[in-house]
Amino acid sequence: MTSADVKSELGKNPFVAIRIHMVSGKTVDVKMSTGATVLQNAVFVLRDPTGKDDDAGYEVIALRNIERLEQIKPRRKRKSS
């Protein structure tokens, strides 16, 4: 994965939430455009970019450990009968 690939997804307007799939099998969701920043060789991801959860923390994911990016489609609300 390259930094340009990640920047392209994070820079979409309107932003579409993404799921980062790592080679280890772990996944990390980025639900807001301000929730991740591309560094030189890694992606810095805030677990709670809203700032509501003080203990949420962050993850630093090396680009070489990212297998793929997946867009997370928003869930459609069901009509109530």
PDB file of N, CA, C and O in Angstrom:
ATOM      1  N   MET A   1       0.858  -1.168   0.000  1.00  0.00           N
ATOM      2  CA  MET A   1       0.000   0.000   0.000  1.00  0.00           C
ATOM      3  C   MET A   1       0.905   1.231   0.000  1.00  0.00           C
ATOM      4  O   MET A   1       1.929   1.259   0.682  1.00  0.00           O
ATOM      5  N   THR A   2       0.522   2.231  -0.760  1.00  0.00           N
ATOM      6  CA  THR A   2       1.302   3.469  -0.794  1.00  0.00           C
ATOM      7  C   THR A   2       0.563   4.573  -0.038  1.00  0.00           C
ATOM      8  O   THR A   2      -0.644   4.495   0.193  1.00  0.00           O
ATOM      9  N   SER A   3       1.318   5.597   0.338  1.00  0.00           N
ATOM     10  CA  SER A   3       0.703   6.725   1.032  1.00  0.00           C
ATOM     11  C   SER A   3      -0.299   7.425   0.111  1.00  0.00           C
ATOM     12  O   SER A   3      -1.303   7.955   0.588  1.00  0.00           O
ATOM     13  N   ALA A   4      -0.045   7.435  -1.191  1.00  0.00           N
ATOM     14  CA  ALA A   4      -0.970   8.060  -2.142  1.00  0.00           C
ATOM     15  C   ALA A   4      -2.310   7.333  -2.166  1.00  0.00           C
ATOM     16  O   ALA A   4      -3.355   7.970  -2.303  1.00  0.00           O
ATOM     17  N   ASP A   5      -2.293   6.012  -2.036  1.00  0.00           N
ATOM     18  CA  ASP A   5      -3.535   5.236  -2.003  1.00  0.00           C
ATOM     19  C   ASP A   5      -4.396   5.648  -0.801  1.00  0.00           C
ATOM     20  O   ASP A   5      -5.602   5.858  -0.931  1.00  0.00           O
ATOM     21  N   VAL A   6      -3.765   5.758   0.353  1.00  0.00           N
ATOM     22  CA  VAL A   6      -4.494   6.103   1.574  1.00  0.00           C
ATOM     23  C   VAL A   6      -4.959   7.559   1.507  1.00  0.00           C
ATOM     24  O   VAL A   6      -6.101   7.863   1.851  1.00  0.00           O
ATOM     25  N   LYS A   7      -4.076   8.460   1.066  1.00  0.00           N
ATOM     26  CA  LYS A   7      -4.450   9.874   0.949  1.00  0.00           C
ATOM     27  C   LYS A   7      -5.630  10.058   0.008  1.00  0.00           C
ATOM     28  O   LYS A   7      -6.498  10.897   0.248  1.00  0.00           O
ATOM     29  N   SER A   8      -5.661   9.277  -1.059  1.00  0.00           N
ATOM     30  CA  SER A   8      -6.764   9.360  -2.014  1.00  0.00           C
ATOM     31  C   SER A   8      -8.092   9.017  -1.355  1.00  0.00           C
ATOM     32  O   SER A   8      -9.093   9.699  -1.575  1.00  0.00           O
ATOM     33  N   GLU A   9      -8.103   7.965  -0.549  1.00  0.00           N
ATOM     34  CA  GLU A   9      -9.337   7.571   0.143  1.00  0.00           C
ATOM     35  C   GLU A   9      -9.738   8.593   1.199  1.00  0.00           C
ATOM     36  O   GLU A   9     -10.918   8.916   1.332  1.00  0.00           O
ATOM     37  N   LEU A  10      -8.772   9.100   1.947  1.00  0.00           N
ATOM     38  CA  LEU A  10      -9.074  10.060   3.006  1.00  0.00           C
ATOM     39  C   LEU A  10      -9.497  11.415   2.446  1.00  0.00           C
ATOM     40  O   LEU A  10     -10.196  12.176   3.115  1.00  0.00           O
ATOM     41  N   GLY A  11      -9.072  11.717   1.218  1.00  0.00           N
ATOM     42  CA  GLY A  11      -9.363  13.008   0.630  1.00  0.00           C
ATOM     43  C   GLY A  11     -10.634  13.077  -0.188  1.00  0.00           C
ATOM     44  O   GLY A  11     -10.938  14.119  -0.769  1.00  0.00           O
ATOM     45  N   LYS A  12     -11.383  11.989  -0.247  1.00  0.00           N
ATOM     46  CA  LYS A  12     -12.617  11.988  -1.034  1.00  0.00           C
ATOM     47  C   LYS A  12     -13.620  12.989  -0.462  1.00  0.00           C
ATOM     48  O   LYS A  12     -13.758  13.144   0.751  1.00  0.00           O
ATOM     49  N   ASN A  13     -14.310  13.656  -1.378  1.00  0.00           N
ATOM     50  CA  ASN A  13     -15.315  14.642  -0.976  1.00  0.00           C
ATOM     51  C   ASN A  13     -16.605  14.345  -1.712  1.00  0.00           C
ATOM     52  O   ASN A  13     -16.660  14.568  -2.922  1.00  0.00           O
ATOM     53  N   PRO A  14     -17.637  13.858  -1.061  1.00  0.00           N
ATOM     54  CA  PRO A  14     -17.755  13.680   0.380  1.00  0.00           C
ATOM     55  C   PRO A  14     -16.963  12.460   0.849  1.00  0.00           C
ATOM     56  O   PRO A  14     -16.748  11.506   0.101  1.00  0.00           O
ATOM     57  N   PHE A  15     -16.545  12.521   2.092  1.00  0.00           N
ATOM     58  CA  PHE A  15     -15.760  11.433   2.675  1.00  0.00           C
ATOM     59  C   PHE A  15     -16.605  10.177   2.797  1.00  0.00           C
ATOM     60  O   PHE A  15     -17.776  10.229   3.173  1.00  0.00           O
ATOM     61  N   VAL A  16     -15.992   9.051   2.473  1.00  0.00           N
ATOM     62  CA  VAL A  16     -16.633   7.746   2.635  1.00  0.00           C
ATOM     63  C   VAL A  16     -15.802   6.980   3.660  1.00  0.00           C
ATOM     64  O   VAL A  16     -14.591   6.833   3.493  1.00  0.00           O
ATOM     65  N   ALA A  17     -16.440   6.495   4.711  1.00  0.00           N
ATOM     66  CA  ALA A  17     -15.731   5.747   5.752  1.00  0.00           C
ATOM     67  C   ALA A  17     -14.990   4.565   5.134  1.00  0.00           C
ATOM     68  O   ALA A  17     -15.462   3.954   4.175  1.00  0.00           O
ATOM     69  N   ILE A  18     -13.819   4.252   5.700  1.00  0.00           N
ATOM     70  CA  ILE A  18     -13.026   3.137   5.177  1.00  0.00           C
ATOM     71  C   ILE A  18     -12.650   2.170   6.293  1.00  0.00           C
ATOM     72  O   ILE A  18     -12.589   2.527   7.470  1.00  0.00           O
ATOM     73  N   ARG A  19     -12.407   0.953   5.882  1.00  0.00           N
ATOM     74  CA  ARG A  19     -11.905  -0.083   6.788  1.00  0.00           C
ATOM     75  C   ARG A  19     -10.517  -0.465   6.279  1.00  0.00           C
ATOM     76  O   ARG A  19     -10.344  -0.816   5.112  1.00  0.00           O
ATOM     77  N   ILE A  20      -9.541  -0.390   7.168  1.00  0.00           N
ATOM     78  CA  ILE A  20      -8.172  -0.766   6.825  1.00  0.00           C
ATOM     79  C   ILE A  20      -7.989  -2.235   7.188  1.00  0.00           C
ATOM     80  O   ILE A  20      -8.141  -2.621   8.347  1.00  0.00           O
ATOM     81  N   HIS A  21      -7.665  -3.044   6.196  1.00  0.00           N
ATOM     82  CA  HIS A  21      -7.393  -4.475   6.415  1.00  0.00           C
ATOM     83  C   HIS A  21      -5.881  -4.661   6.462  1.00  0.00           C
ATOM     84  O   HIS A  21      -5.168  -4.297   5.527  1.00  0.00           O
ATOM     85  N   MET A  22      -5.406  -5.230   7.563  1.00  0.00           N
ATOM     86  CA  MET A  22      -3.970  -5.452   7.712  1.00  0.00           C
ATOM     87  C   MET A  22      -3.603  -6.892   7.374  1.00  0.00           C
ATOM     88  O   MET A  22      -4.454  -7.782   7.395  1.00  0.00           O
ATOM     89  N   VAL A  23      -2.347  -7.110   7.068  1.00  0.00           N
ATOM     90  CA  VAL A  23      -1.886  -8.451   6.711  1.00  0.00           C
ATOM     91  C   VAL A  23      -2.084  -9.434   7.859  1.00  0.00           C
ATOM     92  O   VAL A  23      -2.163 -10.640   7.623  1.00  0.00           O
ATOM     93  N   SER A  24      -2.165  -8.951   9.089  1.00  0.00           N
ATOM     94  CA  SER A  24      -2.370  -9.808  10.254  1.00  0.00           C
ATOM     95  C   SER A  24      -3.813 -10.305  10.365  1.00  0.00           C
ATOM     96  O   SER A  24      -4.105 -11.215  11.141  1.00  0.00           O
ATOM     97  N   GLY A  25      -4.718  -9.695   9.578  1.00  0.00           N
ATOM     98  CA  GLY A  25      -6.129 -10.038   9.652  1.00  0.00           C
ATOM     99  C   GLY A  25      -6.937  -9.037  10.466  1.00  0.00           C
ATOM    100  O   GLY A  25      -8.167  -9.052  10.420  1.00  0.00           O
ATOM    101  N   LYS A  26      -6.269  -8.180  11.199  1.00  0.00           N
ATOM    102  CA  LYS A  26      -6.938  -7.158  11.998  1.00  0.00           C
ATOM    103  C   LYS A  26      -7.493  -6.073  11.076  1.00  0.00           C
ATOM    104  O   LYS A  26      -6.944  -5.812  10.006  1.00  0.00           O
ATOM    105  N   THR A  27      -8.589  -5.445  11.506  1.00  0.00           N
ATOM    106  CA  THR A  27      -9.158  -4.328  10.756  1.00  0.00           C
ATOM    107  C   THR A  27      -9.313  -3.120  11.674  1.00  0.00           C
ATOM    108  O   THR A  27      -9.518  -3.256  12.880  1.00  0.00           O
ATOM    109  N   VAL A  28      -9.211  -1.940  11.075  1.00  0.00           N
ATOM    110  CA  VAL A  28      -9.408  -0.683  11.795  1.00  0.00           C
ATOM    111  C   VAL A  28     -10.298   0.189  10.928  1.00  0.00           C
ATOM    112  O   VAL A  28     -10.036   0.364   9.738  1.00  0.00           O
ATOM    113  N   ASP A  29     -11.352   0.738  11.523  1.00  0.00           N
ATOM    114  CA  ASP A  29     -12.278   1.595  10.788  1.00  0.00           C
ATOM    115  C   ASP A  29     -11.916   3.066  10.959  1.00  0.00           C
ATOM    116  O   ASP A  29     -11.544   3.508  12.046  1.00  0.00           O
ATOM    117  N   VAL A  30     -12.032   3.811   9.868  1.00  0.00           N
ATOM    118  CA  VAL A  30     -11.862   5.260   9.884  1.00  0.00           C
ATOM    119  C   VAL A  30     -13.204   5.824   9.441  1.00  0.00           C
ATOM    120  O   VAL A  30     -13.561   5.752   8.265  1.00  0.00           O
ATOM    121  N   LYS A  31     -13.946   6.388  10.398  1.00  0.00           N
ATOM    122  CA  LYS A  31     -15.313   6.822  10.111  1.00  0.00           C
ATOM    123  C   LYS A  31     -15.436   8.306   9.813  1.00  0.00           C
ATOM    124  O   LYS A  31     -16.485   8.768   9.363  1.00  0.00           O
ATOM    125  N   MET A  32     -14.358   9.063  10.064  1.00  0.00           N
ATOM    126  CA  MET A  32     -14.370  10.494   9.788  1.00  0.00           C
ATOM    127  C   MET A  32     -13.078  10.872   9.061  1.00  0.00           C
ATOM    128  O   MET A  32     -12.036  10.257   9.285  1.00  0.00           O
ATOM    129  N   SER A  33     -13.146  11.879   8.193  1.00  0.00           N
ATOM    130  CA  SER A  33     -11.957  12.287   7.449  1.00  0.00           C
ATOM    131  C   SER A  33     -10.861  12.794   8.381  1.00  0.00           C
ATOM    132  O   SER A  33      -9.679  12.716   8.046  1.00  0.00           O
ATOM    133  N   THR A  34     -11.239  13.309   9.538  1.00  0.00           N
ATOM    134  CA  THR A  34     -10.256  13.790  10.508  1.00  0.00           C
ATOM    135  C   THR A  34      -9.758  12.678  11.422  1.00  0.00           C
ATOM    136  O   THR A  34      -8.984  12.931  12.345  1.00  0.00           O
ATOM    137  N   GLY A  35     -10.194  11.461  11.173  1.00  0.00           N
ATOM    138  CA  GLY A  35      -9.827  10.335  12.024  1.00  0.00           C
ATOM    139  C   GLY A  35      -8.516   9.675  11.690  1.00  0.00           C
ATOM    140  O   GLY A  35      -8.079   8.777  12.410  1.00  0.00           O
ATOM    141  N   ALA A  36      -7.865  10.101  10.600  1.00  0.00           N
ATOM    142  CA  ALA A  36      -6.599   9.484  10.212  1.00  0.00           C
ATOM    143  C   ALA A  36      -5.722  10.502   9.496  1.00  0.00           C
ATOM    144  O   ALA A  36      -6.208  11.419   8.835  1.00  0.00           O
ATOM    145  N   THR A  37      -4.428  10.314   9.646  1.00  0.00           N
ATOM    146  CA  THR A  37      -3.437  11.154   8.985  1.00  0.00           C
ATOM    147  C   THR A  37      -2.354  10.257   8.420  1.00  0.00           C
ATOM    148  O   THR A  37      -1.898   9.326   9.084  1.00  0.00           O
ATOM    149  N   VAL A  38      -1.943  10.537   7.196  1.00  0.00           N
ATOM    150  CA  VAL A  38      -0.879   9.757   6.578  1.00  0.00           C
ATOM    151  C   VAL A  38       0.459  10.364   6.971  1.00  0.00           C
ATOM    152  O   VAL A  38       0.700  11.552   6.757  1.00  0.00           O
ATOM    153  N   LEU A  39       1.323   9.539   7.546  1.00  0.00           N
ATOM    154  CA  LEU A  39       2.680   9.934   7.910  1.00  0.00           C
ATOM    155  C   LEU A  39       3.621   9.469   6.805  1.00  0.00           C
ATOM    156  O   LEU A  39       3.159   9.027   5.753  1.00  0.00           O
ATOM    157  N   GLN A  40       4.918   9.559   7.020  1.00  0.00           N
ATOM    158  CA  GLN A  40       5.867   9.188   5.972  1.00  0.00           C
ATOM    159  C   GLN A  40       5.726   7.722   5.553  1.00  0.00           C
ATOM    160  O   GLN A  40       5.647   7.421   4.362  1.00  0.00           O
ATOM    161  N   ASN A  41       5.695   6.824   6.520  1.00  0.00           N
ATOM    162  CA  ASN A  41       5.615   5.392   6.222  1.00  0.00           C
ATOM    163  C   ASN A  41       4.505   4.689   6.990  1.00  0.00           C
ATOM    164  O   ASN A  41       4.516   3.466   7.127  1.00  0.00           O
ATOM    165  N   ALA A  42       3.552   5.461   7.488  1.00  0.00           N
ATOM    166  CA  ALA A  42       2.505   4.880   8.330  1.00  0.00           C
ATOM    167  C   ALA A  42       1.248   5.727   8.262  1.00  0.00           C
ATOM    168  O   ALA A  42       1.232   6.818   7.693  1.00  0.00           O
ATOM    169  N   VAL A  43       0.190   5.186   8.863  1.00  0.00           N
ATOM    170  CA  VAL A  43      -1.073   5.908   8.988  1.00  0.00           C
ATOM    171  C   VAL A  43      -1.384   6.006  10.478  1.00  0.00           C
ATOM    172  O   VAL A  43      -1.389   5.003  11.191  1.00  0.00           O
ATOM    173  N   PHE A  44      -1.642   7.224  10.934  1.00  0.00           N
ATOM    174  CA  PHE A  44      -1.994   7.498  12.325  1.00  0.00           C
ATOM    175  C   PHE A  44      -3.514   7.555  12.387  1.00  0.00           C
ATOM    176  O   PHE A  44      -4.123   8.408  11.742  1.00  0.00           O
ATOM    177  N   VAL A  45      -4.140   6.659  13.153  1.00  0.00           N
ATOM    178  CA  VAL A  45      -5.601   6.566  13.220  1.00  0.00           C
ATOM    179  C   VAL A  45      -6.066   6.806  14.650  1.00  0.00           C
ATOM    180  O   VAL A  45      -5.636   6.120  15.577  1.00  0.00           O
ATOM    181  N   LEU A  46      -6.953   7.790  14.820  1.00  0.00           N
ATOM    182  CA  LEU A  46      -7.573   8.032  16.122  1.00  0.00           C
ATOM    183  C   LEU A  46      -8.735   7.063  16.302  1.00  0.00           C
ATOM    184  O   LEU A  46      -9.548   6.898  15.393  1.00  0.00           O
ATOM    185  N   ARG A  47      -8.820   6.432  17.446  1.00  0.00           N
ATOM    186  CA  ARG A  47      -9.929   5.511  17.692  1.00  0.00           C
ATOM    187  C   ARG A  47     -11.244   6.243  17.873  1.00  0.00           C
ATOM    188  O   ARG A  47     -12.299   5.717  17.517  1.00  0.00           O
ATOM    189  N   ASP A  48     -11.196   7.473  18.433  1.00  0.00           N
ATOM    190  CA  ASP A  48     -12.405   8.287  18.588  1.00  0.00           C
ATOM    191  C   ASP A  48     -12.075   9.726  18.195  1.00  0.00           C
ATOM    192  O   ASP A  48     -11.719  10.534  19.053  1.00  0.00           O
ATOM    193  N   PRO A  49     -12.189  10.054  16.907  1.00  0.00           N
ATOM    194  CA  PRO A  49     -11.819  11.396  16.454  1.00  0.00           C
ATOM    195  C   PRO A  49     -12.742  12.506  16.951  1.00  0.00           C
ATOM    196  O   PRO A  49     -12.433  13.686  16.781  1.00  0.00           O
ATOM    197  N   THR A  50     -13.871  12.144  17.562  1.00  0.00           N
ATOM    198  CA  THR A  50     -14.787  13.167  18.079  1.00  0.00           C
ATOM    199  C   THR A  50     -14.278  13.757  19.383  1.00  0.00           C
ATOM    200  O   THR A  50     -14.697  14.847  19.774  1.00  0.00           O
ATOM    201  N   GLY A  51     -13.378  13.051  20.064  1.00  0.00           N
ATOM    202  CA  GLY A  51     -12.838  13.531  21.324  1.00  0.00           C
ATOM    203  C   GLY A  51     -13.726  13.257  22.519  1.00  0.00           C
ATOM    204  O   GLY A  51     -13.433  13.721  23.621  1.00  0.00           O
ATOM    205  N   LYS A  52     -14.803  12.515  22.328  1.00  0.00           N
ATOM    206  CA  LYS A  52     -15.739  12.233  23.426  1.00  0.00           C
ATOM    207  C   LYS A  52     -15.198  11.190  24.392  1.00  0.00           C
ATOM    208  O   LYS A  52     -15.527  11.213  25.578  1.00  0.00           O
ATOM    209  N   ASP A  53     -14.371  10.275  23.894  1.00  0.00           N
ATOM    210  CA  ASP A  53     -13.825   9.202  24.722  1.00  0.00           C
ATOM    211  C   ASP A  53     -12.351   9.489  24.987  1.00  0.00           C
ATOM    212  O   ASP A  53     -11.511   9.299  24.107  1.00  0.00           O
ATOM    213  N   ASP A  54     -12.038   9.945  26.197  1.00  0.00           N
ATOM    214  CA  ASP A  54     -10.663  10.312  26.543  1.00  0.00           C
ATOM    215  C   ASP A  54      -9.703   9.128  26.508  1.00  0.00           C
ATOM    216  O   ASP A  54      -8.504   9.314  26.297  1.00  0.00           O
ATOM    217  N   ASP A  55     -10.208   7.917  26.711  1.00  0.00           N
ATOM    218  CA  ASP A  55      -9.354   6.728  26.745  1.00  0.00           C
ATOM    219  C   ASP A  55      -9.305   5.990  25.421  1.00  0.00           C
ATOM    220  O   ASP A  55      -8.798   4.869  25.367  1.00  0.00           O
ATOM    221  N   ALA A  56      -9.811   6.578  24.361  1.00  0.00           N
ATOM    222  CA  ALA A  56      -9.907   5.880  23.083  1.00  0.00           C
ATOM    223  C   ALA A  56      -8.542   5.562  22.492  1.00  0.00           C
ATOM    224  O   ALA A  56      -8.330   4.454  22.000  1.00  0.00           O
ATOM    225  N   GLY A  57      -7.622   6.501  22.530  1.00  0.00           N
ATOM    226  CA  GLY A  57      -6.276   6.251  22.036  1.00  0.00           C
ATOM    227  C   GLY A  57      -6.142   6.338  20.533  1.00  0.00           C
ATOM    228  O   GLY A  57      -6.957   6.955  19.848  1.00  0.00           O
ATOM    229  N   TYR A  58      -5.094   5.705  20.036  1.00  0.00           N
ATOM    230  CA  TYR A  58      -4.782   5.768  18.608  1.00  0.00           C
ATOM    231  C   TYR A  58      -4.027   4.520  18.176  1.00  0.00           C
ATOM    232  O   TYR A  58      -3.602   3.714  19.003  1.00  0.00           O
ATOM    233  N   GLU A  59      -3.872   4.381  16.883  1.00  0.00           N
ATOM    234  CA  GLU A  59      -3.077   3.298  16.303  1.00  0.00           C
ATOM    235  C   GLU A  59      -2.159   3.900  15.259  1.00  0.00           C
ATOM    236  O   GLU A  59      -2.547   4.831  14.554  1.00  0.00           O
ATOM    237  N   VAL A  60      -0.961   3.386  15.155  1.00  0.00           N
ATOM    238  CA  VAL A  60      -0.042   3.758  14.090  1.00  0.00           C
ATOM    239  C   VAL A  60       0.178   2.486  13.272  1.00  0.00           C
ATOM    240  O   VAL A  60       0.708   1.494  13.772  1.00  0.00           O
ATOM    241  N   ILE A  61      -0.237   2.536  12.008  1.00  0.00           N
ATOM    242  CA  ILE A  61      -0.196   1.354  11.148  1.00  0.00           C
ATOM    243  C   ILE A  61       0.819   1.580  10.039  1.00  0.00           C
ATOM    244  O   ILE A  61       0.672   2.509   9.244  1.00  0.00           O
ATOM    245  N   ALA A  62       1.835   0.750   9.978  1.00  0.00           N
ATOM    246  CA  ALA A  62       2.834   0.854   8.915  1.00  0.00           C
ATOM    247  C   ALA A  62       2.174   0.567   7.567  1.00  0.00           C
ATOM    248  O   ALA A  62       1.382  -0.367   7.439  1.00  0.00           O
ATOM    249  N   LEU A  63       2.505   1.371   6.578  1.00  0.00           N
ATOM    250  CA  LEU A  63       1.916   1.178   5.246  1.00  0.00           C
ATOM    251  C   LEU A  63       2.165  -0.231   4.716  1.00  0.00           C
ATOM    252  O   LEU A  63       1.303  -0.804   4.048  1.00  0.00           O
ATOM    253  N   ARG A  64       3.332  -0.790   5.008  1.00  0.00           N
ATOM    254  CA  ARG A  64       3.658  -2.138   4.501  1.00  0.00           C
ATOM    255  C   ARG A  64       2.774  -3.219   5.135  1.00  0.00           C
ATOM    256  O   ARG A  64       2.692  -4.335   4.622  1.00  0.00           O
ATOM    257  N   ASN A  65       2.104  -2.881   6.265  1.00  0.00           N
ATOM    258  CA  ASN A  65       1.223  -3.840   6.933  1.00  0.00           C
ATOM    259  C   ASN A  65      -0.227  -3.731   6.493  1.00  0.00           C
ATOM    260  O   ASN A  65      -1.080  -4.476   6.975  1.00  0.00           O
ATOM    261  N   ILE A  66      -0.516  -2.802   5.575  1.00  0.00           N
ATOM    262  CA  ILE A  66      -1.880  -2.649   5.081  1.00  0.00           C
ATOM    263  C   ILE A  66      -2.047  -3.504   3.831  1.00  0.00           C
ATOM    264  O   ILE A  66      -1.350  -3.328   2.832  1.00  0.00           O
ATOM    265  N   GLU A  67      -2.985  -4.429   3.918  1.00  0.00           N
ATOM    266  CA  GLU A  67      -3.258  -5.324   2.791  1.00  0.00           C
ATOM    267  C   GLU A  67      -4.168  -4.651   1.773  1.00  0.00           C
ATOM    268  O   GLU A  67      -3.916  -4.702   0.569  1.00  0.00           O
ATOM    269  N   ARG A  68      -5.248  -4.010   2.279  1.00  0.00           N
ATOM    270  CA  ARG A  68      -6.186  -3.340   1.381  1.00  0.00           C
ATOM    271  C   ARG A  68      -7.060  -2.381   2.163  1.00  0.00           C
ATOM    272  O   ARG A  68      -7.124  -2.424   3.392  1.00  0.00           O
ATOM    273  N   LEU A  69      -7.740  -1.501   1.408  1.00  0.00           N
ATOM    274  CA  LEU A  69      -8.709  -0.563   1.974  1.00  0.00           C
ATOM    275  C   LEU A  69     -10.077  -0.905   1.418  1.00  0.00           C
ATOM    276  O   LEU A  69     -10.217  -1.243   0.243  1.00  0.00           O
ATOM    277  N   GLU A  70     -11.076  -0.815   2.266  1.00  0.00           N
ATOM    278  CA  GLU A  70     -12.444  -1.120   1.851  1.00  0.00           C
ATOM    279  C   GLU A  70     -13.336   0.046   2.244  1.00  0.00           C
ATOM    280  O   GLU A  70     -13.280   0.518   3.379  1.00  0.00           O
ATOM    281  N   GLN A  71     -14.147   0.507   1.325  1.00  0.00           N
ATOM    282  CA  GLN A  71     -15.112   1.541   1.660  1.00  0.00           C
ATOM    283  C   GLN A  71     -16.247   0.912   2.451  1.00  0.00           C
ATOM    284  O   GLN A  71     -16.746  -0.157   2.100  1.00  0.00           O
ATOM    285  N   ILE A  72     -16.647   1.584   3.518  1.00  0.00           N
ATOM    286  CA  ILE A  72     -17.749   1.110   4.349  1.00  0.00           C
ATOM    287  C   ILE A  72     -18.995   1.855   3.895  1.00  0.00           C
ATOM    288  O   ILE A  72     -19.103   3.071   4.053  1.00  0.00           O
ATOM    289  N   LYS A  73     -19.906   1.125   3.345  1.00  0.00           N
ATOM    290  CA  LYS A  73     -21.150   1.734   2.868  1.00  0.00           C
ATOM    291  C   LYS A  73     -22.036   2.063   4.057  1.00  0.00           C
ATOM    292  O   LYS A  73     -22.171   1.251   4.972  1.00  0.00           O
ATOM    293  N   PRO A  74     -22.648   3.255   4.056  1.00  0.00           N
ATOM    294  CA  PRO A  74     -23.551   3.599   5.153  1.00  0.00           C
ATOM    295  C   PRO A  74     -24.755   2.659   5.162  1.00  0.00           C
ATOM    296  O   PRO A  74     -25.269   2.261   4.117  1.00  0.00           O
ATOM    297  N   ARG A  75     -25.179   2.325   6.359  1.00  0.00           N
ATOM    298  CA  ARG A  75     -26.349   1.441   6.486  1.00  0.00           C
ATOM    299  C   ARG A  75     -27.602   2.219   6.145  1.00  0.00           C
ATOM    300  O   ARG A  75     -27.768   3.370   6.548  1.00  0.00           O
ATOM    301  N   ARG A  76     -28.469   1.582   5.405  1.00  0.00           N
ATOM    302  CA  ARG A  76     -29.756   2.208   5.071  1.00  0.00           C
ATOM    303  C   ARG A  76     -30.722   1.979   6.209  1.00  0.00           C
ATOM    304  O   ARG A  76     -30.806   0.881   6.760  1.00  0.00           O
ATOM    305  N   LYS A  77     -31.433   3.001   6.548  1.00  0.00           N
ATOM    306  CA  LYS A  77     -32.443   2.861   7.609  1.00  0.00           C
ATOM    307  C   LYS A  77     -33.625   2.115   7.066  1.00  0.00           C
ATOM    308  O   LYS A  77     -34.067   2.355   5.942  1.00  0.00           O
ATOM    309  N   ARG A  78     -34.139   1.203   7.873  1.00  0.00           N
ATOM    310  CA  ARG A  78     -35.317   0.428   7.482  1.00  0.00           C
ATOM    311  C   ARG A  78     -36.558   1.240   7.732  1.00  0.00           C
ATOM    312  O   ARG A  78     -36.658   1.969   8.719  1.00  0.00           O
ATOM    313  N   LYS A  79     -37.487   1.109   6.842  1.00  0.00           N
ATOM    314  CA  LYS A  79     -38.776   1.776   7.021  1.00  0.00           C
ATOM    315  C   LYS A  79     -39.574   1.008   8.057  1.00  0.00           C
ATOM    316  O   LYS A  79     -39.675  -0.218   8.006  1.00  0.00           O
ATOM    317  N   SER A  80     -40.134   1.743   8.988  1.00  0.00           N
ATOM    318  CA  SER A  80     -40.986   1.076   9.977  1.00  0.00           C
ATOM    319  C   SER A  80     -42.413   1.029   9.450  1.00  0.00           C
ATOM    320  O   SER A  80     -42.904   1.986   8.851  1.00  0.00           O
ATOM    321  N   SER A  81     -43.056  -0.085   9.681  1.00  0.00           N
ATOM    322  CA  SER A  81     -44.411  -0.284   9.168  1.00  0.00           C
ATOM    323  C   SER A  81     -45.452   0.154  10.143  1.00  0.00           C
ATOM    324  O   SER A  81     -46.645   0.052   9.859  1.00  0.00           O
TER     325      SER A  81
END
